């Protein structure tokens, strides 16, 4: 019987499956993986390093340390730290063994009680923020001790006077919309900005009372020059290329994802995150209410009192429209949240990935689940932030231990009064700051603001719940030069220098600038990085990725309004740089950080990201070139041929002059 279906003809030759399993597998794979790790370790160890050095104030003021971080330790009635407690704290922070970190001393006393509810009459104590994070090691990116910051600006310098004056000025203008900060219409705003402009650091040619500037001081002063015409609004923009154009607040902190299927428009401020939505509006602090304007309340907070629950929040969410809103954004977000949102917005705009990566949004046979796709970018953003946090915490606690602005303001208040002799060797330096503040007219404005805040607390039944029961104005106080804070607990429980927000968002945004194609120029040229020309570095504008309108918040923050700036005037890189500035300097508007904390920390974060990208590229077998514009305007290219052992970094300065990797890597700490 014939079969119903004929048998197939068997070919005499047919393709063979040569590799039913990976060609390199089992022990060879394990050996290769070990070799890759060893190569990455060798590569990391070969990077240049220069040990960190402090500004020496801690050694000068032994016994009372008015310029160093002591929040959470016991202080006397004048705000000077207990000598024994400070020594125990520093030794415990820097000891190799974690068991040496003792609990907070039981002898801590509070000068007053707090009557606010639900805070009990004797508030709890705040814990320090990761004081030993800098001792941790890592298997990706630069070690926490590999990168360092230059010495922090020292008390008595014109720079510190200017930094404190900036923070005082911001505290007076927290509720002024950004548009009115750039173009002041009222006498008070104009007066504050004029007082600030008269300070030596901003007006003198040498900027430090005629003294020669150190390298770090000169870099920070030079970076400010293009932004001076914008006054305090310029501080919110930061000091990086492109950030001086357009609205003060970055588009990445305001707009949402356009989606016709869900009837979403950019001005709605809704960012699509897979099946979920993220609202760009924030829940801000209630306007007009500042904290720590009385001496007893200030002293409680220095002793570590946990009064966080006395914060007053506004009833309705709003877009970021004022410095107080920006402070609230930085206060509540997790440190790389803004960068993650920016990444999702870039993906929503279908911004291509860097053109040398194996994955592109229009790649014919690789999807978004490819290792170089959106998941990889989102992961790297978080990884870079966590590594930068460890590096900056080491600088904060283990090296510099710079006092927070709120603490220095207390010492300035002491220096202006009858008990200034208690400041010892640093008394003349703090008195120099008082003179600058008096001469500029800011001292009287700050004193009047603090008195008005204290009176409002006493007269308003609702505010009375937040009133500290102790003395606001001791007999020895002449001028009340306390720095009014945006939040009842003041600054975080960590030293000021450098800013953790600036380091982490600086690292995260650097990843975005490297992973996404931010340029309109031709693709990578044949012949390597040295063949790149200006044409390859022409930055994409917002219009190049389909943005049709630029928005800013209405004065009341209730909605977004169209700006008179066109999308062709703003670049993707500039708006990403502005994200870093907005978030990091949001800490300045809160009173928690100095400008120099942010300026230096964001550059440290940038190098953390570059180190991670270097080591990541060792793991890939295809030629790759990643490029990004640095916060100083450098053009940085990280390249590999895919051999697993050759990763090069080529850098051109803002003036197109080639610089070595070592020069760029150590620029911050060059003397």
N, C-alpha and C positions, 0 to 999 in steps of 0.2 A: 504494500500500500504506500502510495506516495505521500510524503508529509504535506500537511496543509500549506505550510510556509516553507519556501526553499531555504536551505542552510546558507548563511553568509559565506562569502568567499574569504578565506583567510589570507591576508597579505603576507608576502614573504619577508617584508621588512616594515617596521613601524616604530614610531618614536618611543624612546625608553625614558622612564622617570629616573633620572640620575640621582636626585636628592629627595627621597621620601621623608627625610628629616633634615634639619639644618646642616649645612656642610661642616660648620664648626659647632660641635655639640659636646655634651658631657665634660670629660676632663679637659680637652683642648679649649672648650669654651670657658671653663672655670679658670684655667691658666691665663687666657687672654683677658678675662675680666680682672684678675689680680694685676696683670701687667698694666691695664688701663688705670687702675687706682694708683699704682705706684707712679706712673707717669704724671698723673694729675697732682700727686703730692710733690713730686720733684718740680713740676711746673710752678706750683704755688710757692714753694720754698725759694724759688729763684727770683720772685718778685722783689723789687727794692723795698727797703724798710728804714725808717728813721724813728728812734725812740721818742715818745711824747715827753714834753716838758711843760710844767705849769708856769704861771706868772710869778711865783715866789711869794705871794701874799700870805699864804698859810704859814710859812717859816718866819715871816716878818712879825706877825701878830700873834705869837705864841701866848696862849693863856685866855684869849677871849675871841679871836677869829671873827671879826665883824664882816669880813668879805667872803666867808666860806659858808657852805651849806650846813645848817644845823637844825633844820625843821624836824620836829618830832622828838627832839632832845629837850631836857629842862633848861629854862632860861631864867635869869634874874629879872627883877622888876624893870630893868632898863633894856631888856631884850638881848642881853649878852649870854652866850651859852655857858653852861656848867663845864668847867675845864675837864674834869674826870670823864664826864659823859662823852664829850667830843673825842677824847683820846681812845676810849673803849670802842666807840663807833668806827673810827677810821681804821683801827687795828683789826677789828672784826671784818670790815669790808675787804681789806687787802690780804688777810691771812689765807694761806693756801687751803686750809681745812674749813669746810663749811660748818663744822660743829662749833667753830669759834664765834659764829655770829649769834650773840646772846640776845635774848628777848629785850625789849625796851626796858630801861631801868624803872624799877618799881617806885622810885622816889620822885618821878615826874609829878609836878603839882600844877594846877591851873589857878590863875590869879582870880578868876571869877567863875560864876555859874552862868548857864545859859537857860533862859526861861522858855525858849521856843518849843513847840510841840510838833511832831512826836519825839523830838530830841529830849532825852531825860535831863534832869538838872545837872548831872555830871556826865558829859558826853563821852562816848567811846573814843578810842585812840586810832588814828589812821596808821596803816602799815606803810613801810617804805616800798617804793616801786622797783622791784627786781634789783636789789643792791648788789647781788653777786652774779648777775647774768653775764657780765664780762669775763668771768672765769671759765665759762663753758667753751668747749671745743666744737668744731663743726667739720663735716666731711664735704662741704660744698662752699666755694667762695673763700674770700680772704678770712683768715683767723681774726678773732676779735681784737687781738693785740697787733695785727699787721698794719692797721691804719691808725692814724692819730690826727689830732687837731693841733693847730698852733697854740701858743699861750693865749689865754683869754685876756681881753682888755683889762687893764688894771685900774683900780680906784685912783682918782687924781688925774687921769688922762682926760683930755678934751673929748675923746671918743666915748668914754663912759658917761660923762656929763651929758653928751648929746643923746646917748641911748636912753638914759633915764628921762631926759626931757621929752623924747619921743613918746615914751610910755605914759608919762604924765599927760601929754597933749592928747593922746588917744583916749585916755580915761575920761577926759573932759568932753570928748566928741564922739562917744560910742554910739549915740543914737542919731547922728547926722547921716543922712543917705549919702552913698558914695558919690553920686553926681554933684552934690552940694559941697563935698570935700574937695573935689577937683576944681569947682568954680564957686567959691564961697560967696554967699549973698548976704549973710548976716554979720554984724560987727564982731560977735563973739568968736565965730569960726575964723574970720580974717585975723582977729587979734591973736588967737592961739597960734595960727600958722606963722604970723609975722614974728612972734616971740621965738618960735622954734628956729626960724631962718637966721636969727641974729646970733646964734651960738657960735663959738669959736670953730668948732669942728666943721660947720657948714659954710662959714664966711671967710675964714683965714685961708691963705694959700697953702700953708703947710698943714693946717688943720689940727695941730696939737699944741697950740699955744706957742708956736715958733720952734718947737722941738722937731728933730728929724724923725720921720715916721719909720717904723719897722715895716718889713715886707708885707705882713698880713694887714697892718693898719692901712698901708697905702692901697692895697688891693680893694679893701672894703670901702675906702673913701672914693676911689676911682669908680667903683661900680655904681655908686649912688648918683653920679653927676647927671646922666641922661634923664633921671627921674625927678630931679629936684623941682622942676617946674610944676609937677603934679602934686607937690606937697605931701601930706600924710597919705593920700590915696596912692601915691607912688610907692610907699612902703608896702601897701597891701598887694601890689603887683609883683613885688620882688624885683630882683635885679638880674635878669637873664634876657637873652635876645628874644625880641618879639613880644615880650610881656608889657611893653610900654604902649601898645596900640589897643584900641577898642575899649569896651567897658572894663571897669576895674575887676569884676568877677569873671572868671573863665567861663566860657560857654559849656565846658564839661561839668560845671557845678550847677548849671541852670536848666539847660534844655533836655528834652527827652528824645525818644526814638520815634520817628515817623512810621506809621503803619496804617495804611488805608483799610486793611481788613478789620482792624480793631478801632478804627476811627480815632487814631492817635496822631496828634500834631506835635512838632518840636516844642511849641510854646506851652503845651500841657505839662511839660516837665516830668513825664513818665518814662523811665528807662526800662525797656523790655529785658528781662532776665530769664530766658527760656520761657516756661509757661507762667512765670510770675512777673510782677511789676515792682519797680522801685520808684518811689516818689522823691523828686529832688527837693521838695519843700522840707523844711526842718521845723521842729518845735523849739522856738527860741526862748531866751530868758525874757522876763517882763522888762520893758524899757524903763529907764530912769532909776533903776534900783542898783546901787553899787554896795560893796561890802568891805569890811575891814577898814573903815574910815575912823574908828575910835581906837585908842591905845589898848584898852583891855581886850577888845575883840581881836585885834591884831596879835596880841601876846598869846591869847588862847590858841590861835591857829599855829603860831610858831612852836608852841608846845605839843602840837599834834592833835588838837581837838578835832573830832570828826563831826562837823556841822553841815555835811553835804545835803542833808534832807531839808535844810532851811531855804534851799533855792526856790525862787518863784518863777514858774514857767508861764508863758503866754497861753491863752486858751486856744488860739487858732494857729495852725501851721502856716508858714510863709516862705517865700523864696528869700535868699540871702540878699539883703538890701542895705544893711548898715554894718559897721564894724562889730557891733554887739552880736548880730546874726552870725558873722563869720567866726567870732569867738565860740558861739554855741555849737557851730558845725564842728570845729576842731575839738571841742570839749567832749562831745558825745560819740564821735565816730570811732571805729576801730582803725588802726593807724594807716592801713592801705585801702580803706573803703573808697576814697575818692578816685584812686588809681584804678580800682576794679570797675567802678562805674564808667570811668573814661574808656577803659578797654571795651566794655560792652557797647558803649556808644560808637566807638571806632568800628567794631564789628557790625553794628546796625547800619552804619553808613557804607558798609561794604568797602571799607578802606583796604587796599591790597596789603598783603604782608610783604616784607622786604623782598625785592625781586630776585635775589640770589638763593632764597630758601627753596627747598624742593616743593613746598606747598604754596600755592597762590589761590586766591579766591576763585579764579577762573581756570584752575588746573583741570585738564581733561580727564585725569584718571586717579586723582587723589582727593579725598573728601575732607571735610572739616574735622574728622576724627583722626587725621594724620598726626604723627607726633609733633609736627611743626604748626599745627592749626591753632584755633582759638583756645582749646583746652590747655595747650602748652603755654600760651601767652598768659592766660589767667593764673596758671600754677606758678610761673616764674615771678609774676607780680607779687604774690604772697611770699614766695621763698626769699626774694630779694629783701622784702620788708623785714622778715624775721632775722635775717643775717645782719642787716643794718642796725636793727634794734640792739643786738648783742654788742656790736662794735661801739655804738654810741653810749650804751650803759657803762661800758668799761671806761670810756673817757670821762663820763659824768662822775661816777663814784670813785674810781680807782686812781684818777690822775688829777683832775682840775678842781672838783668840788666847789664850783662857783656858786655863791649865794644867789638865790632867786631875787628878782627885782623887788618883790614885796618886802624881803628882809633888808635889802640895801636901803629901801625907802624908810624903813624904821630907823636905820643907822643915820640916815640923812636928817631925819627928824630929831634924833638925839644930838647930832652935831650942831643943829640950829638952836639948841636950847642951853640951859644953864649947866647941864651935866655932861657936856661934850668931852671933858677931860678923860672920861671913862673909856674913850675910844683909843687911848694910847697913841702909838706911832702912826696910826691911820687917821687920827683926828684932823691934821692939816689937809689930807686928801679929801676927806668928806666935807670939810668946810669949803674947799674949792668948788665942789659941786653945788653947795648951798649958794655961794656967791654967783655962780653962773645962772642958777635958777632965779635968784633975786634980780640980777641985772637984766635978765630977759623979760621979767614980769610974770613968769610962770609960777613962781613961788606963791604970790598973792592969789592967783587964780586957783591953784590947787588947795590952798588953805581955805578959801571961801567955799569951794565945792565940797570939801570934806565936812565943814561945819554945817552946810546946808543939808547934806545927807544925814548927818547925826540928828539934826533937828527934825527932819522928816520922819525918821524912825521913832522919835519920841512923840510926835504929834499925830501920826497916822495910826489908828487902832490896828489895822491889818499889819502894818510894818512893825508895830510894837512887839508882835510875836517874835520878831527876828532880832530884837534889841539885846545887846549884851548888857548885863546888869552892872558891870563894873564902870570904872572911870574912863571917860572918853578923852579927857584933856588934863593930864597930870600937871602939878604946879610947875615942874621944871620945863614944860613944853612952851616954846615960843611960837613957832609956826607948826601947824599940822601938815606935814609933808608926806604923810602916808600915801601909798599908791592905792587908790580905790580900785577894787577888784571886781571882775564881772561875776564871780562865783563866790559863795560864802566860804568855801574851803581854801580859796586862793589858788595857788599853783599846785601841781602834782608833788608827791612826796619823793622827789629826786632832785639832784643838783641841776643847775640851769644849763650848763655848757657841755655839749651842744644839745640842741632841740631834738628830741626823739621823733616828733612828727616830721620835722624837716628831713632827718636822715632816712626815715622809712619811706615817705612819699617821694623823696628824691631818688632813692633806689628803684622804687616801683615805676616811676615815670620814665626813668632811663631805660628800663626794660621795654616799655611801650615804644619809646623813640627808636630803639634798635630793631624791634620785631616788625613794626609796621613801616611801609614805604611812605616816607614823608616828603618825597622829592618828585619834581616834575621832569628832571633831567633824564638823559639817556640811561640805559642799563649799565651795569658794571663793565668797564672797558677791558679789553684784552690787554694783558701785560701787567696786571697787579695794581695795587693801591697807588703806586707812584704815577699811574697814567690818568688818575682822576683829575678832572678839570672843574672850573666853576660851573659849567653846564650841568655836571652831575649833582650839584648841590643846590639847584634852584628849588626852593621849598614850595610844597603844595599849599595852596590857600584853602580856606573852607569851601570856597566855590568849586574847587577841583574835585571835591568828594560829594558834590550835590547839595551843599547847604545853600539855601536861598535867602535866608534872613538871619540877622544877628540880633540877639535879644539881651535885655537887661531887666532887672526887677523894677517894678514900679516903686515909688518912694515908700509906700506902706507895705511892700512885699507881697501883696495879695495876688498878683499875677505878673506875667512877663509882658513887656512892651517892646516893640520893635525899636532897635537902635538906629541912629542915623549913620552908623558905620556899615560899610558894605562887606559881604563875605570875601570879596577879592582883596580886602585890606588886612585880613587876619590869616595867619598861617597855623597849620596844625601844631607844629613844634612850638610856636609862641603861646598858643592856648594851653598846651601841656605844661610848658614852663610856668604859666600863670597858675595852674592847679597847685604846683609845688609851693609857690609863693602864697597863694590864698590860704592854704591849709596851715603851712608853717607859721605865717605871720598872723593867722587867726589866734595863735597862742600869744602873740605880742599884744593884740587888741584886748585879750583877757587880762593882761598884766603878768603873764606867766614866764615870758622869755624876752631876752634882748634880741635886737636885730642880728648881732654877731653870732648868737647861738644858732640862728637859722641859716645865715650865710655860709658858715663853715660846715654845718652838719649836712646840708643838702649836697655839698660837694663830696663829703665823705661817703654819703649814700650812693652817689654817682659812681664812685670807684668800687664800692661793694658790688654793684650791678655789673660793672665791667669785668671784675674778677670772676663772677659767676658765669658770665657769657664765655669768657676765655676757657674755663674748665669744661663747660657744656660742649663746646665745639670740639674738644678732644674726643668726644664719644661718637662723632658722626663721620661716616665714610664717604661723604660727598663734599665737593668744594663749596664753601659758604663764605660770604662776606656780609657782615653786619656793620652798619654805620649809624652814628647818631651825632647830633650837635650837642656839645657839652653846655653846661650852665655858664661857662665863660666864653662861649662862642667858638670853641675848638671844633674841628672836624675830626672825628675819631672813627677809624675803621678797624674792625677785628676780623681777621681772615684765617682760613685754614684750607689746605689742599685736600683734606680728608684722609691723610695718612695716619692720623691718630697721635701724632707727636709734634706737629708743627702748627702753632697758633701764633700769629704775629699781630701786633697792635701798632698802627701807624697814626700819627697825630699831626695835624696842622693847626697852628694857632689862629686866632681870629683874623690876623693880618696875612694869612696864607703862608706864614713862615713855618717850615717843618721843625718839630720839636721831638726829642726822643721820648720813648715811653717812660723812662725814669724821670725825666723832667716833668712830664705831665702828672705822673702818679704821685710825686712828692711835692708838687707845686705848693700845696697848702702849708707844708712844714718847712719850706725853704727859708733860710734866714737872710 
